[in-house]
Every structure is written in structure tokens, then in C-alpha cells.
Amino acid sequence: MEKQAQKALRLIQGEGKIKDSDARRKARLTDTSPAELLDAYSQAVIQVVRAVGSAVVSITVGKQASRRGPDEVGAGSGVIVAPDGYILTNHHVVHKSESLKATLPEGKELAARLVGADPATDLAVIRANASSLPHAVLGDSDLLRVGQLVIAIGNPFGFQSTVSTGVVSALGRAMRSREGRLIENIIQHTAPMNPGNSGGPLVDSRGRIVGINTAIIVIAQGIGFSIPVNTARWVVSQLLTHGRVRRGYLGIAARERQLDRRLVRFHHLTQERAVEVLSVTPEGPAGKVGVRMGDIIVAINGQDVISVDDVHRFLAEWPLGESVTLTIVRGRERIDTEAVPVEAHERKQKNK
């Protein structure tokens, strides 16, 4: 890995970041007047925009056309996370791009290239052809609390930064990516989103990125969603290190199913739902250890499995090359077998 990528990776992973000794300090009610509170609120937003706005870029996506140059076919936002031009954005913003251009808030245009993308989390990293760029600091999304002030910043269509404010309305939401994979711990907020703001940062009152805005529900105005920055940090480190996000694969297609009460009692299970194997790739990790169609996976490494998403979660975090214990119910048999997940490639939603 080149030195600049290593430097960017250390920065993104938090090396040398400022510690917030009062990050978890509880807010107290004061006798401050409403006008003073509103003024403080305004000043907080102004300071955040000053600190972060210069790092928010407009991303233009094009396809190569005639001699006139590339045709612009889409646009979104992104945020510079390292001074050497590394920009974090959404996968769907840069998907199938043949040319990329990043435009700084002052209007300067920079050629860019795709470093890597992760459709499963709708995140991507591109790199602009520049150095010593202003960059934003990644925060800690685990510190977010419902009701906390957040600020969504975008740079749609090359305009100067657009700003909207709101509060965190829910944490731990789950939603499907465009590829069908479950994205967990989604931040739901009330900062209004504008067209072209996809890929822009969600920022806390200290000017730290806490999420990457990824979607809005059009029919439910005022609801926005962001990928937590802690998820983004892991994805970026994978993309800079490997050029892709490495996830485990067992080689099965499966579905959630309700368990017969007699089966639950007979095997002394603690859950009433599990995952039924619909098909097995013979050369896959599960097929090699004898997993069959119709088997019911009730646990992985002793952890109950009640849905296909449970399998996704486990494989996303499990180190590749290390064996896992699958607990399978096959009729009146309860079997423990070990399989070694391998790296997944692009597959359909239900392939695990």
C-alpha cells in the first residue's frame, strides 16, 4: 500500500485525534432566555459549517461520449477525509461511472478516480488529483443520542454548501441497501435532505462527521438516513487496504422459517425461528462439510440464528480463514459441524 494511502488510513482510523473528555457529559437546563438559546444554536451551526463546509465537494459522474468529452449523467456530494484527496461518498453516486470530477466549494474542479466501493453499505471512496486539501474529522457515532443536534451538509450540482439542521430521531435502524443486504445501526434524523446531497456528511455540533447521508423516504418528508461513521471508518480501511470489503461466504441459499413446537422441545432450543438451507454450493465451505438442502441452522458459534440477517451479521465480522461451528437440526439429529468461510464475491441477496 502506498505511503499516502497508509497516512490517510491512520488518520481515518483516528490516530492522533482529539479526545472528548466531556463527550458523554449530560446537558443541564439553565435559565438562559429563548433568544440566547437560539443565538447559541445559530452560532454552533455557523461554526460547524465554517469548519466542515470547505471539505464538502460536489461529485459529477460522467460517461465517455464523443470528442466533446464525457457526458455528465449524475451528481452527488462527498466529503474529503484526508488531505491527499481521499473522498468518502455513496456507492450509488459513483456507480458505473466512466469519469469522475470533484468540485470544491470555491468552484475548483479536480479530476478523480474510484478507489473502491462497497454496495452492501452504499459507501465508496474516490481520490481527487490534489494534495493539501481541507478535510473533515471523523467522529464517533456510538456517542450519538436521540434528540442530539445534527447538521447535514451537501454540495449539490457544484453550488456552495447547502446546510440543513435537525436532530437524531432514532438509532439502530436497519434498512436494505440497493444490493439487498441489510445495513445495520442506521441513523435516522430530521435534517431535510436536498437532491444531490447523497454522500454528504452528517455532522455533530463539534464539527465531527457522525454519518454519511445515504437515502430519504420521499413520501415521508423530513426523514433522513445516514450510514454511521464507525461503519464508514471500517469500510474505508478495507477499501484502502484491500481495494474491496472482505466478507465471509458459506455457499448456501437460505430463508427464515418458523420451527415446529415439537422440534423446539425435542432439541431444547431457545428460539422459535431459525434459518432453513434452500440450496448448497457443493464446492462452497458449507457443502464441503456436508451441509444439505433442508438442514436448519439454529446457531453459529453458539449464537442463536433466527434470520438470514443474523448470518449476514456474523459473517461480516468474522475473520476470514477461521473456522466457525454451525449447529444444524436435521430431523431428529442435532449436528455441530465446522466450516471455514471464504471471501464473498458479488452474489445474489440470499447467498450466504
N, C-alpha and C positions, 0 to 999 in steps of 0.2 A: 504494500500500500504506500503511495507517495506521501512525502512529508507533509504537504499541505492538507491532505485528507486526514492524516494522523492528528495534526494540530486541530483541525476542525472537530474531529471526533472527541478529543479530550475536552474541548470547550463545550460541546453539546452534552457530554456526559456529566458536566458540572464541575470539572476541575477548576479550583480557584474561585468558585462562585461565592458571593457574599452570603453569609449565614444570617437568617432572620431569627434573632433571639426572641422576638415578640410575635412570631408568625402565628402562634396559636393563642395569643392573648385575647381575652374576651372583651368585646366592646362594652362600654358603660354609658348609661344615659347621663346627659348633662343638662344644665339649664340654658344651653345655647339657644338663641332665638331661631325660628324657622328661616329667616333671611340669612343669618350667619351660616346655618347648616347648608342652605342651597349654594351659598357662595363658596363654602369649603368643597362641596360636591363639584361645582364647576371648576374650581382650581385643580382638584385632583384629576379630572378628566383632561384639562388643558395640559397639565404636566405629563400625563401619560402619553398623550398624542405627540407632544414635543419629543419625548424620549424614544418612542417606538415608530412614529409615523415615517421617519426617514428610511426605515428598514423595510417598509411595506411596498412591494412592487406590483406593477401590472404585468401579467404574463399573456403574451399574444401567441397563439398557436396557428401555424400555417401548414399548407401542403404545397409542395413544389408544383409550379404551374409552367407557364411559358417563359419566354425570355424576359418578360416583365418582372420576374421574381416570384416569390411564394404568394399564394393567395391566403389571406387571413380568414380563418374559419371559426375562430373562437377566442375567448379571452377569459381570464380569471385573475385571481390575486395570489400572492405568495409573500413570504417573509424571509428576509436574509437572516440566517442563524449563525453564520461565520463570516469573517471579513474577506475571506478568499472567494467569495461569490456563491457559497452554498445556500440554496433557497429551498425552503420547505413549502409544499403546496399540496393540492389534491391530485390523486391519480386521474380522476375523471377530467380534470382541467387539461392535462398534457397527454391524455390517451390518444394513441395513433397519430401523434404529431410528427411531421416531417421537418419542421423548423420551429424553433422557439426563440422568443425575444422577451427580454425583461426590461421594463421601462421604470426608471427611478421616479420618485415624486417630482423632481425638478424637470423631468422630461427627457433625461438622457437615456438613450436606447442601448442595450447591451445584447449581443448575441449570446445564446445559452444552449446548453446541451443537456440531455437527460442522463442523470447518474444512475437512477434506479427507481422502481415504483413497486408498490405493494397494493394490488387491487383489493386484497382482503380487508384492509383498513382505510382504503381510499386515500392513501398518502403517497407522495412522491418527492424525490429530491432532484433538483436541477442545479446546474452550475453556470453562473454568468461569467463571461470572459472579462474579469476585472479583479482587482485586489484592493485592500484597504477600504472596503465598503462599510457603511454603518450597519450594525447588526443588533438584533434584539436578543435579550437574555431569556433562556428557558427557565420557567419556574417549577413549581411542584403542584401538580393537580390533585394530589392526595390531601392537600391542605384546604381545598375548597369546601365551603359550607353553603347550604341552601340559604338564599337571601343575600349572599355576598355580591357586591357590585362587580360587574364585568363590562368590558368595553370591546366591541367588535370593530376592527379596523380593516378596511379594504382599499384597493386601488384599482377600481374597475375601469377598463377601457382607457387607461392612461391618464385619467383625471387625478387630481391631488387626492390624498387620503380621504375616504369617507368614513365617518365615525358614527356609531350608534351605541347607546348605553342601555343596560338592563341589569337584571340580577340572575343569579343561578336559581333556577326554579326546581331542578331535580338533579340528582346524581345517581350514577349506577344504572342508567337506562341501557337498554340493548336494542340495536337496530341492525337490519341486514345491509351489507354492502351491496354495490351493484353486481358483484360477483356471487351474491347469495350467502356469503359467510357472515356469521354473527360477529358484530363488533360490540364489545362489552364496555361498561363503565362510561358510556356516552354522557357528556354534559348537556343538559337541557337548559336553555336560558331564554331570556325575553328581549335581548338586544335585537332590534329589527335588522333583517338581512336584506341587502340590495342585490339586484342582478350583477354578476361579475365579482361578488365578494367571496365566492368559494375559494378556499385556500388561504384566506387571510387569517390573521391571528385573533384569538380571543385573549384579552389581557386583563390582569387584575389591577387594583388601584396602585400597586407599586411598579407598574410597567413591566411585569414579568409575563411571558407567554404562558397561559394555562391550557390553551386548546387551539386546535386548528378547525375553523368553521368548515363544515362539510355539506350540510343539507338544510333545507327548510321544508316544512309541510305547507304547501301553497294554500290549501283550503283552511288551514288553521293559522291565521295571521298572528304574528308575534311569538311563534315558537321556533327557536333555532337550536341546532345541534352542533356540537364540536367534539372532535377526537381529543381525548385528554393528552396533555403534553407528555405525560410519563409514557404513554403508549407510543407517541411520536418519537420520543427520545430513543426507545428501544428499536423502532423501525429504522430510524436514521442510522443508528450504529450498525445494524445489519446491512443496510444498503451501502454504507461507506466501506465496510469491511469485506463483504462478500459480493456486493453488486445485486443482491436479492435478499429476501427474507426467507430464512430456512425454517421450515415447519415439518413436523413428523407426519408420516403416512403409513397406514396399516394395510391398505389394499382391500378394503371392504366397502360395500354399499349397505347402508343400514337405515332403519326407521325406528321411531319411538313406538312402543306398544304397551298396552295395559296387560298386567300379569294376572293370571287366574289366581283367585284367593287360595285355592288348594295348593298351587305351586309355591306361593309365598310362604304358607305354613309349613309345607313339606321341607323346604330348603332353609327355613328360618331367616327369610330375607327381611330387611328393614324398610324396603320400598315396595310400592305397588306398580311402578312403571320401570321399564328397562329398554335396552336397545336390541332390536332383532336384526340379525345379519340377513340381508336380502341376496347378496351375491359376494363372491370371494374371487379375487385375482389369484390364480394358482401360484404365480411366481412372486406374489407380494409377501410381506412379512407375516401376515396372519395366515395366509394359505400355506406357507411353508411349515407352520407348526400345527396344522390340522384343523384350523377353524373352518366350520362348514356353514353352508346356507341353512338357515333356520335356527342356528345357535342364538342364544340370548345372552348378551354381555350384561352382567349385573354389577361389575366392579372393575376398576383398573387400579392396580397397586393398592387394593383395599378400600378405595374410594367408591362410593355408590355411583352408578351410572344410570340416570333416569331419562336422558335425552341424547340425541345426536350432538347437540351443542356441548354437552359435558365431554364428549370425546374430543371435539374441536378444542375446547379449553385446555384439556390435559396435554394434547399433542403440541399445542402452540408453545407450551412452557417446558416440555420435557426435552432434555439434551439428546441430540441425535446420536445414535450408536449405542445407547444404553438400553438394556432390556427392560420391558415392562411386564407385569403379571396381569393377564386377562382372566377374570373369573367368569366362567361360562356355565350356563344351565342348558343341558341337553337332555330333555325328557326328565328322567328320574336321577340323572347324573349331575353332579356339580364338579366342574373341572377347573383347575388352575393350570394355565399354560403360559410360557414366556415367549414374547415376540420382541424383535428389535426394530422399532420404527426407522424408516429411511426418509430421506428428504423428499418432500412432496413437490410435484410439478403442477402445472395448470391442469386441473381436473374439474369435473362437474361438482355441484354443490354437495351431493350426498356421498361422494367418495371420501373415505377416511383412511 
